[in-house]
Amino acid sequence: MTVHEPEAIPLREIAYQRLREDILSCRLHPGQRISERRIAADTKLGISAVREALTRLDHEGLVHTQPRRGYQVKPMTLKGVDDLFNFWELLGPEAVRRGVNRGAPEQIDRAVTGHKRFRELESSGLSSSELTQRWLDLSEDTFAALADATDNPYITSAWRQVAAELRRVLSLLNDSVLIFSFSSEYMTGWSEALSRRDGERAAELTRDYIHQSHNRVLHVLARWPSVTATEIVPLPQSTTRPARHGAAQPGTMVTDGT
């Protein structure tokens, strides 16, 4: 019997996955300037691999190339966050409605399984940051299953772009109140809609879910000292104060060059 060696993952792919995850989880925060040489030195992946990864991330809109200044993680603004949720309110319900109505049994099962695991997180004992990232993983997988079930590549592509930006926003907020702000009736209704293949009801619940998320996020961001045109960035670690009831840490808004 021939034993096949596992296929090596190209360094450029490793660099891309690491940088993308750091950006989406806000370990590289919005607006942060990054150097390909510094990243190559820190990761030991080489300039060529890092440069290809950054070029790919630039094409995806997660970083901006700045001539003679390197790269910058895509900034985040209050208007940008509002626009993102407004678009999600248009895309999400329709993707869910079509996915529930048209999905294969295994795709619906994948969505149902992901949804059932949401409540398991509530008593998981994870830290706030771990809880947020795990919740985001489940949320993305659940919605991705339904977006894929639409069998429409434009919907799937749009969802992936929205999902990446949503992960950045919610990772920055790190808001467990947002995660568990929905009633057990809502959770039960969602499960029943999926089980019955009731696309209209699933879309209605999704619309409510997104609308409440939208309001919560804007409410939290509105408490940060800001002007609408400025960038949203995390507070320095030394100035962070514990938040009540797991709410997001207040951030600060800084103008370019601050």
C-alpha positions as CSV (number, residue, x, y, z in Angstrom):
1,M,0.0,0.0,0.0
2,T,1.3,3.4,-0.9
3,V,1.4,5.9,1.9
4,H,0.8,9.4,0.6
5,E,2.5,12.3,2.4
6,P,0.1,15.1,3.4
7,E,0.2,17.9,0.9
8,A,2.3,20.9,2.1
9,I,0.4,24.1,2.6
10,P,2.0,27.0,0.6
11,L,3.6,29.7,2.8
12,R,1.5,32.3,1.1
13,E,-1.7,30.5,2.2
14,I,-0.4,30.2,5.8
15,A,0.4,33.9,5.8
16,Y,-3.0,34.8,4.3
17,Q,-4.9,32.8,6.8
18,R,-3.0,34.2,9.8
19,L,-3.3,37.8,8.7
20,R,-6.9,37.4,7.8
21,E,-7.8,35.9,11.2
22,D,-5.8,38.6,13.0
23,I,-7.7,41.3,11.1
24,L,-11.1,39.8,11.5
25,S,-10.6,39.2,15.3
26,C,-9.1,42.7,15.6
27,R,-5.8,41.6,16.9
28,L,-4.7,43.8,14.1
29,H,-7.1,46.6,14.8
30,P,-9.0,48.9,12.3
31,G,-6.7,51.6,10.9
32,Q,-3.5,50.0,12.2
33,R,-0.5,50.4,9.9
34,I,1.4,47.2,9.2
35,S,4.8,46.5,7.6
36,E,5.4,43.4,5.4
37,R,9.0,43.2,6.6
38,R,7.9,43.3,10.3
39,I,5.3,40.6,9.7
40,A,7.8,38.5,7.7
41,A,10.3,38.8,10.6
42,D,7.7,38.0,13.3
43,T,6.1,35.0,11.4
44,K,9.3,33.6,9.7
45,L,7.2,33.1,6.6
46,G,9.3,35.3,4.3
47,I,8.7,38.6,2.5
48,S,7.4,37.0,-0.7
49,A,4.7,35.0,1.1
50,V,3.6,37.9,3.2
51,R,3.5,40.3,0.2
52,E,1.3,37.9,-1.7
53,A,-1.0,37.5,1.3
54,L,-1.3,41.3,1.7
55,T,-2.0,41.7,-2.0
56,R,-4.8,39.2,-1.7
57,L,-6.2,40.9,1.4
58,D,-6.0,44.2,-0.4
59,H,-8.2,42.8,-3.2
60,E,-10.7,41.6,-0.6
61,G,-10.8,45.1,0.9
62,L,-9.4,44.2,4.3
63,V,-6.2,46.2,4.0
64,H,-5.3,49.3,2.0
65,T,-2.0,49.6,0.2
66,Q,-0.4,53.0,0.9
67,P,2.4,54.0,-1.5
68,R,5.8,54.4,0.3
69,R,4.0,53.8,3.6
70,G,3.2,50.1,3.6
71,Y,-0.2,48.8,4.4
72,Q,-3.1,49.8,6.6
73,V,-5.9,47.6,8.0
74,K,-9.2,48.9,6.6
75,P,-10.4,51.6,9.0
76,M,-13.8,51.4,10.6
77,T,-16.2,54.3,10.9
78,L,-19.6,54.7,12.6
79,K,-21.2,55.4,9.2
80,G,-19.5,52.3,7.8
81,V,-20.9,50.2,10.6
82,D,-24.4,51.6,10.0
83,D,-24.2,51.0,6.3
84,L,-23.0,47.4,6.9
85,F,-26.0,46.6,9.1
86,N,-28.4,48.3,6.7
87,F,-27.1,46.1,3.9
88,W,-27.2,43.0,6.1
89,E,-30.9,43.8,6.9
90,L,-31.5,43.6,3.1
91,L,-29.4,40.5,2.4
92,G,-29.8,38.3,5.5
93,P,-33.6,37.7,5.5
94,E,-33.8,37.0,1.8
95,A,-30.8,34.6,1.9
96,V,-32.3,32.8,4.8
97,R,-35.8,32.6,3.1
98,R,-34.4,31.1,-0.1
99,G,-31.9,28.9,1.7
100,V,-34.6,27.4,4.0
101,N,-37.0,26.8,1.1
102,R,-34.4,25.4,-1.4
103,G,-31.7,23.8,0.8
104,A,-30.8,20.1,0.7
105,P,-31.5,18.2,4.0
106,E,-27.8,18.2,4.9
107,Q,-27.6,22.0,4.6
108,I,-30.7,22.5,6.8
109,D,-29.3,20.0,9.3
110,R,-26.0,22.0,9.4
111,A,-27.9,25.2,10.1
112,V,-30.0,23.5,12.8
113,T,-27.0,22.0,14.5
114,G,-25.1,25.3,14.6
115,H,-28.2,27.0,16.0
116,K,-28.6,24.4,18.8
117,R,-25.0,25.0,19.9
118,F,-25.7,28.7,20.6
119,R,-27.3,28.1,23.9
120,E,-24.6,25.6,25.0
121,L,-22.2,28.6,24.9
122,E,-24.1,30.4,27.7
123,S,-22.9,27.9,30.3
124,S,-19.6,27.1,28.7
125,G,-17.4,29.0,31.1
126,L,-15.3,30.6,28.3
127,S,-13.7,34.0,28.7
128,S,-15.5,36.9,27.1
129,S,-13.2,37.0,24.1
130,E,-13.3,33.3,23.6
131,L,-17.1,33.3,23.9
132,T,-17.4,36.1,21.3
133,Q,-15.2,34.3,18.8
134,R,-16.9,30.9,19.3
135,W,-20.3,32.6,18.9
136,L,-19.1,34.3,15.7
137,D,-17.9,30.9,14.4
138,L,-21.3,29.3,15.0
139,S,-23.2,32.3,13.6
140,E,-21.1,32.4,10.4
141,D,-21.4,28.7,9.8
142,T,-25.2,28.8,10.4
143,F,-25.8,31.6,8.0
144,A,-23.2,30.3,5.5
145,A,-25.1,27.0,5.3
146,L,-28.3,28.8,4.3
147,A,-26.5,31.2,1.9
148,D,-24.9,28.2,0.2
149,A,-28.3,26.5,0.1
150,T,-29.6,29.4,-2.1
151,D,-27.4,28.0,-4.9
152,N,-26.8,31.6,-5.9
153,P,-23.1,32.5,-6.2
154,Y,-23.9,36.3,-5.9
155,I,-25.7,35.8,-2.6
156,T,-22.9,33.5,-1.3
157,S,-20.2,36.0,-2.3
158,A,-22.0,38.9,-0.8
159,W,-22.6,37.0,2.5
160,R,-18.9,36.2,2.8
161,Q,-18.0,39.8,2.5
162,V,-20.6,40.9,5.0
163,A,-19.6,38.1,7.4
164,A,-16.0,39.3,7.4
165,E,-17.0,42.9,8.2
166,L,-19.4,41.7,10.9
167,R,-16.7,39.7,12.6
168,R,-14.5,42.7,12.7
169,V,-17.2,44.9,14.3
170,L,-18.4,42.3,16.8
171,S,-14.8,41.3,17.7
172,L,-14.0,44.9,18.4
173,L,-17.1,45.3,20.6
174,N,-16.6,41.9,22.4
175,D,-20.2,42.2,23.6
176,S,-21.6,39.2,25.4
177,V,-24.8,41.1,26.1
178,L,-25.4,41.3,22.3
179,I,-24.8,37.6,22.1
180,F,-27.4,36.6,24.7
181,S,-29.9,39.4,24.2
182,F,-32.4,37.3,22.4
183,S,-35.2,35.5,24.2
184,S,-35.8,31.7,24.4
185,E,-39.0,32.3,22.4
186,Y,-36.9,33.6,19.6
187,M,-34.5,30.7,19.7
188,T,-37.4,28.2,19.8
189,G,-39.1,30.0,16.9
190,W,-36.0,29.8,14.8
191,S,-35.5,26.1,15.4
192,E,-39.2,25.4,14.6
193,A,-39.0,27.5,11.4
194,L,-36.0,25.5,10.2
195,S,-37.5,22.2,11.1
196,R,-40.8,23.0,9.3
197,R,-38.8,24.5,6.3
198,D,-40.8,27.7,6.8
199,G,-38.7,30.2,4.9
200,E,-41.1,33.1,5.5
201,R,-41.0,32.7,9.3
202,A,-37.2,32.2,9.3
203,A,-36.8,35.4,7.3
204,E,-39.0,37.3,9.6
205,L,-37.1,36.1,12.7
206,T,-33.8,36.9,10.9
207,R,-35.0,40.4,10.1
208,D,-35.8,41.0,13.8
209,Y,-32.5,39.5,14.9
210,I,-30.5,41.8,12.6
211,H,-32.5,44.8,13.5
212,Q,-32.0,44.3,17.2
213,S,-28.2,43.6,16.6
214,H,-28.1,46.8,14.6
215,N,-29.6,48.9,17.3
216,R,-27.5,47.4,20.0
217,V,-24.2,47.9,18.1
218,L,-25.1,51.6,17.3
219,H,-26.2,52.1,20.9
220,V,-22.8,50.9,22.2
221,L,-20.8,52.8,19.7
222,A,-22.8,56.0,20.4
223,R,-21.4,56.0,23.9
224,W,-17.8,56.1,22.7
225,P,-16.4,59.7,22.5
226,S,-16.6,60.3,18.7
227,V,-17.4,62.4,15.7
228,T,-19.2,60.5,12.9
229,A,-16.3,61.0,10.4
230,T,-13.6,59.6,12.7
231,E,-12.2,56.1,12.9
232,I,-13.2,53.5,15.5
233,V,-10.3,52.0,17.4
234,P,-9.9,50.1,20.7
235,L,-8.8,51.8,23.9
236,P,-5.3,51.1,25.1
237,Q,-5.3,48.1,27.3
238,S,-4.1,50.1,30.3
239,T,-7.2,52.4,30.2
240,T,-9.7,49.6,29.8
241,R,-12.3,49.3,32.6
242,P,-14.4,46.3,33.4
243,A,-17.8,46.4,31.7
244,R,-21.0,45.7,33.6
245,H,-23.0,42.6,32.7
246,G,-20.5,41.6,30.0
247,A,-21.2,44.8,27.9
248,A,-18.6,46.0,25.4
249,Q,-15.7,48.0,26.6
250,P,-16.0,51.7,25.7
251,G,-13.7,52.6,22.9
252,T,-12.3,55.8,21.6
253,M,-12.5,57.5,18.2
254,V,-9.4,59.0,16.8
255,T,-9.0,61.1,13.7
256,D,-6.3,60.3,11.1
257,G,-2.9,61.1,12.4
258,T,-3.8,60.9,16.1
